Amino acid sequence: MKSDISFSRLKQFPPLMWILLFGSFITRGSFYMVWPFLAVILYEKFALSATEVGSILSLAAIISVFVSFVGSTLSDKFGRKPMMFATGILYIISFSLLAEADSVVTFTLVITLCSIATSLWRPLTSALIGDIIPQAESRELAMQSLYFAVNVGCAIGPMLGVLLGLTGEQSSFYITVFAFAILLALLFVGFRHQEKSQTSANNTIEHDASKMGPGTKHTGLRQTLEILIKDKLLQCLILANVLCLFIYGQMDSSLIQYLTREQVPNLLELISSMIFANALVIVSCQFVLLKLMASRPLLVRIRLGLVMLILSQIWFAFNPLHFFMGWIGAVIIMSLAEAVLFPTMNVHVDRIAPEKLRGAYFGATAFYDLGFALAPIGGGIILDLYSGTWLFLFSAGIAVFVFFLYHIMGNLSRPDFVTEQLKVSSNRNNKMSS
């Protein structure tokens, strides 16, 4: 299926979509203004080792994956609106507690709550986009725009954190609380406008209620799980993207450990330059790449991104330790792959998800985070037993396997119920487009 993406479609975005974009920017920016310095706070306050800090964060990530799936699935039954407000309140409570925590046990519990809120919010936002934007091409542009807004926030946040001196202040977590309070107020207005618009356009409340609130017949959690278990295509997609995120997780953990162990010259300058290069490439190139590849089928774009990912891992494996610009070059190739792959992952899920199970399918994408959660442990074991060269060759091999998984996805079986719903949705979209 090819995309017909035109940036003129931005005019078709409803006000609620613009609120989601602005909210993603301010909440991600405020989040990364303080969250990267959590390890500094834990070290200075409790003198925890890197392994202990990593264990706390990994445990929180793994727990949040499973909670996120259940929560996102429940949004198909109870509606996106109440689940998003509940998650936003959880964000405010957990980050308020994080600003006041005073023991290791309290920090561990509250960090887990923060991770759960973060893992819930992402798939709920993606599912909501599918609810409020019926045209497939406009939805793709909306998801690309959401990823762009998140990355701008992620790029600006840490720099502002340093400039404002928030590298070790526990009270700085109130900034994220304030940002989410603003977002919830904006969402309240946005949902009211969206509900009025849909009621007026369709002259019925059922269409709106089926997506934003309870009141219609929904598939239960048990039935949803049965469908997901039978959907071999979704299972293959989850496995492929878990492996992708395992590879990307090496840049945040194992790559830095490798460079530190090998006593690479100008280490701090190199690390900051790589982070800046990653953010700069994604922010500046994402929509350029989208425009260039808009006429290409989705799977072709994914395969191109995987080829770049494979090349970047091979470059990492054989780059001379003292070649500063070589590391930057590998990061640039890896970032180009990220700019293609990451937003396309959500688009792919949106394409395969039946309308009434959109929350469950996007909730299942929470399992992707297992790749990030396992990356520090897996990469550390390979570094201890072998070397950095073998770590990145192993990552390149994983990327080749992911390429194979995407190659066979089209031949995998799907439940009849899912196939029938997709046909109905496709026919409806075709009528609306014509």
N, C-alpha and C positions, 0 to 999 in steps of 0.2 A: 504494500500500500504506500503510495507516494503522498508527500505533503504538499499542499498548496498554501504556503505561509506568506502572508503579506502583512507588513507592519501597519497597514491601514486598519487591520483588525483590532488594533489597540483601542480604536474609537468604540468598538462594540463591547468593551469590558464594562460590566455593571459597576456601580459605585462600591459594592462590597468587595469586588476584586481589587480595586485600587487601595482599599483599606487593608486588605491582606498583604499587598505588596509593601505598603508603607509600614505596616505592623511588623512584617518580617525583617525589614531593614532596621528599625529601631530596637526590636527585641534581640536580634542576632548581634547587632553592634554593641548593645549594652551587656549582653551575655559574654561576648568575647573581650569586653573591656575589663572584665574581672575574673572570668573562669580560668584563663591560662595561668593566672598567678595563684591558683588554689594550692598548687604544690609548694609554692614559696610560703604560704600561710601555714600549711601543715608542718613544714620543716621548722620554721621559726617558732611556732607555738608548741609543738610536741616532739621536735627533733626526729621525725619519722624518716626511715630510709627510703630510697627510691623504690625498692621492692614493695615496701609496706604501702606507700602511696599508690603505686601501680595496682596492687591487689585490691585496694579500696575502690578505685575507679573501675577496674575490670568487673568486680562483683556487682557494682551498681549498674553497669552497662548490661550485663547478662540478665539480671533481674528485670530491668526495664524493658528488655526485648519481649519477654513473655507477657508482661502486664500490658504493653502497648498493643499487642495483637488482640487480646481480649477486649480492651477498651475500644479499639477501632471497630471491632466486629459489633460491639453493642451499639455503636453509633448508627448502624443500619436499622436497628430496632427502635432506639429511643430518639434518634435524630442527631444531626451534626451540631445543631445550635446548642442544646443543653450540654453535650459532651465537651464542646469547645470552651464554654463558659466554666464548666467544672474543672477542666484542665488549666485554664487561665488562673482560677482561684488557687489550684494546687501549686502553680508556679509562684504566686504571690506569697502563699504560706511558707513553702519550702525555702525560698530565697530569704525571706524574713528570718526564719529559724537559722539559716546558714550564717546570717550576719551576727547572730547572737550565740551560736554554739560554743561550748567551752570544754568539751571532752572528746576523746577519740571516738568513743561509742556514739555520741550525739552526732559528730561530724559524719560518721559512716552512715547512720540512718538518714540524715538529712540530705546527704549527697545522693543517696539512692532515690529519695523522693524527687530531687531535682532532675535526675536522669530519667525517671519515669515520666515526669511532666514533659520533658523535652522529646522523648520518644513517642509520647501520645500526640503531641501537637503537630508534628510533621505529617504523619499520614492523614490526620483529620483535615488539615489544610488542603492537602492534595485531593482528598475525596470531595471536599466542599467545592473545589474548583470544577470538578466533573459535574456537580449538581447544578451550579449556577450558570455554566457556559455549555450549551447543548452542542455547538458545532465542534467537530473533532479538531479542525485546523486551528480554530481560535483557542481551544483548550491547550493544544501543544504550545502555542505562543505564550499562553498564560503561565504554563509550567516552566517554560524557559525564562520568562520574566521573573517568576518567583525565585528560581535558582540564582538569577543575576542579583536580585535584591538581597538575598541571603549572603552571597559572596561579597558584595560591597560592604555589608555590615560586618562580616567576618574580617575583611581587610582593614577597615577603619578602626574597629573596636580595640584590638591590641595596641595600636599606635596611640590612640587616645588615652588608653589605660596608662601607658608609660608617661605620656605628656602631662597627665593630670596627677601623676604620682600615686596610682592605685595598685602598685605592684605587691603590696603587703598589707593593705588596709582591709580588715574583715568587714567593716561597715560599708564598704563600697558595693556589697551585694544588694544594698537597698536601691542602687541605680536600676538594676534589672526589675526589681519590684515596681518601681515607679513607671518604667517603660511598659510593663504588662498592664498596669492599671489604666494607662492611657489607651492601650490597644483594646482592652475590654470595653471601655466607654465608646470607642469608635465602632467596635463590632456591634454593640447594642443598637446604634443608629443605623449601621449598614444592614443588619438583619431586618430591621423594621422596614427599611426602604425596599429591600429585596422581596419581602413577603407581599408588600402592597403591589409591587410591579408584577409579580407572577400571578397574583390573584386577578389583577386587572387584565393581564394579557390572556389568561386562559379562562377567565370567568368561572373559575372553580378553585376550591381550596385544596382538593385532593392532591393535585400535582405538587403543590408546595409542601403539603404535610408529609408526602411520601419521602421527601428528602431532608426536611429541616425539623420535623417533629413527629411524634408518634400519632397513631390514628389509623394506619392501614396495616394490612397483613404483611408480616416480615418473616424471613427465614430465621429460624431459631439458631442458637449458637451450636447445638449439636449437629443440626443439618448443615450449617455452614462448614463446620470442621470436616464432615463427611465429603462435602463437595470439594474442599481444598485438598483433602487426601486423595481424591480421585483425579484431580486436575494435574496430570503429569507435566503439562507445559508450565504451570505455575511453580511446581516443585523444582523443575529444571532451572527456571528463571531465578528462583531464590538461591539455589546452590551456586549458579554462575555469578551472581552479584555479591554473595558472601565472599567468594574467592577473590572477586575484584577488590572489595574493600579490605580484605586481608593484605593484598598487595599495596594498596594506598596507605594502609595503616603503618607500613614499614617506614614511610617518610617521617612520620611524627615520632617514632620511637627508635626502631632498630638502626636506621640510617644515622641518626644523631649519635647513638651509642657507638656505632662502628667508627665514625669520624673522630669521636672523643678518644676511643681506645687506641686508635692509630696515631694520635697526637698530630692531626692535620694542622698546618700553619694557619693562623688567623681564623681559628675555629668559630668564635662568636660572630665575627664579621661574615663568615661563610654561611652560618646557620640563618642569620637575619636576612642575608641576601637571597637565600633559597626561598624563605617564607615570602619575602616581598615579590620575588619573581613569580612564584606560584599564584599569588593573588592578582598581580598585574596582568598576567597572561589570561587568566580566566575572565576578569572584568573587561579587558579590552578586546578579547577575541571571541567570546561566546556568541554574540549576535552576528559577527562577521562569518563565523563558521556555519551558523544556522542558515544564514542567507545563501551561502555558497552551496550548501548541501540540501537545501529545502526540496529540491526536485528528486532527491535520492530516497529510495525506500528506507524505512526505519532500520531494518536489519543491516543494510549496507553501511549506514552511518555507524552502527555499533561495531561492525567488523573493522572499519577504518580506525575507530578509536582504539580497538584492541591491538591492532597492528602497531600503532604509535606507542601503546603501553608496553608491548613486548620489546620494541626497540629501546625505550627508555631504561628498562631493567637490564638489558644487555650492556647499555652504555654505563650504567651505574657499576656493573660487575667489573668492567675492564678499564674504567677511568683511572688514570694515575692519581695517587693520593694527593700529590702536590699541585695538580692541575686545577686551579680555582675555577676558571671559566668552564672547565669540562663538567664540573658538578652542576653549575648553573644551566648549562646546555641540556643536560639530562633532565633537570627539573622542568625546563621549558617544554620539552617533548612530552613529559609525563602530564604536565598541566594542560597542554592542548588535548591530550587524550581525555583528561578529566572534563574539560569544557564540552566535549562531545558526549561522553558516556553518562555522566551523572544526571543531567536533566532528561536525557533520553530514557533512562531507567524508569522514571515516573510516567513518561509518555507511553512506554511499552505496556506498563501495568494498566494504564487507563484504556488502552486499546483492547486488552484481553479480558477486562473486568466487566461482568454483567452489571447493569445499572443498579439493581437492588442489592448487590453484594459488593458495591464499590468500597465501602468502609472496610469490609473484611479483607478484600484483596490488597488495599493499601496498608491495612494493619499487618498483613503478612510480610510486607516489605520491612517491617521492624526487625525481622530476622537478619536483614542485611548487616545490622550493627554487630552481629556476632563476629563478622570479619574484623571490624575495628577492635572489638574486645579481645579477640584471640591473637591479634597481630603482635603486641609486645611480648607475649609469652612465647609464641611460635618463633618469631624472629630472634629473640634472646637465646633460645635453645640452639638454633642453627649457628648463631654467632659463637656461642660457647664451645660447641662441638666441632665446628668447621671454620668458616671465615666469612667475611663480608662478600667476597666474590661468589661463594657458593650460595649465600642467601639470595642474592639478586638473580643468579642463574636459576635458582629454585622458583623465584617469583616469576621469571620469564616463562618457565615451564608451566606454571599454574595458568598464566595468561593464555598460553597456547591451548591448554585444556578448556578454558572458558570459551575460546574461539570455537572449539569443537562442539561445546554444549549449545552455543547459539546456532550452529549449523544444523543440529538435529532437532531443534525445538519444534519446527513446523510439522514434524511427523509424529509428535507425541499426542496421546489420546486426551480427550477432555470429556467431562460429564455431559450427557444429552441436555440436561437442564440449562447448563451454561451456554451451550451452542445455540439452543433455541432463543434464549434471552438476547444473545448477541445479534442474532438475525433480526429480531424485532427492533432492537435499538438501531441497527444499521439501516433498516427500511425507514424508520422514523426520521433519522438524520438526513437520508437522501431526499425525503419529501420536503423537509424543512429547507434544505439547500436549494432545491428546485423551485 
